[in-house]
Amino acid sequence: MQEYIQKRVLDICVYILETQATVRQAAQVFQVSKSTVHKDMTERLPSLNKQLAQEVKTILEYNKAERHLRGGEATRRKYKDLA
C-alpha cells in the first residue's frame, strides 16, 4: 500500500473515532468518495491496525443502524420548513 494511502486511511480513522462521523461526512471532509472511505475503513484499515479497524467498524455499524432515523428526521425538517 502506498504511503499516502496509508496516511489517508489512518487520518480518516482518527477523524471517525473522534467525531463519530458517518462515511458521508468523512468523505466530504477528506474530499474523497464515500466508496473510497468505505473501502479504506473495511479493507485497508484492518491490514494496518486491527484494533482501530474494530473500533471504526462499531461506529460505522451504529451509524448504519441509525440511518433510517436520520433520513426521516431530515424529511420532517424539510416539510416543516415548507409549512
N, C-alpha and C positions, 0 to 999 in steps of 0.2 A: 504494500500500500504506500502510495506516495506521501511524502511528509506533509504537504499542505492539506491533504485529505484527512490525515490523522489529526492534525491541529483543528480542522473544522469539526470533525466528529467529537472531539473532546470539548471544544468550545460550546457546541450545541448541547452536549450532555450536561455540562455545568449550568448552562442557561435554563434548561428544562428543570433540573433539580432545584435551582434557586427560586424559580418563579412559578413552578407547576404549570408551565406553558403548554399549550396544545401544539400539535405538529404544525398547524397553520400559522400560529403566532411565531413559532421558532423560524419557520420558513421565511416569513415576512421580515423578521429582524436580521437574519443572515443572508437575505436576498438570494435564496435558492428555492427550488421547487419543493412542494410537500412530499413528492416521491423521493427526492434526494434525502430529506430529513428522515423519512421513514426508513429508507434503506440504510442510512448511516446508523440509526439507532437500533435497528433489528438485526442487521447483518454485520456491519463493520465494527460497532462498539463491542460486541461480545468477544471478538478476537483481540481487542486491545485491553479490555478490563471487564471481566465477568461480573464483578460485584456492582460496578456502576451500571452495567447493562441491566442487571436485575432491578435496581432502584428505578431506572428510567422506565423499564417495562411496566412496573407497578403504576407509575404516574400516567403513562400512556393508556393503560387498561382502564384506569379510573376515568380519564377524560373521554375515552370511547364509550364507556357505560353511561356517562352523563350527557353525551352528545345530543340525544333526542330532547332532553330538557332545555338545553341551551338554545336549540333551534326553535322550540315552542316559545321560549321567552322572547327571542328576537322578533318572532311573528307578532306576539302580543303587543310589544312596544311599537312595532311598525303601525299596526292598526289603531292603537290608542292615540298615536300622534295624528292620524288622519281624522279621527272623530272629533 
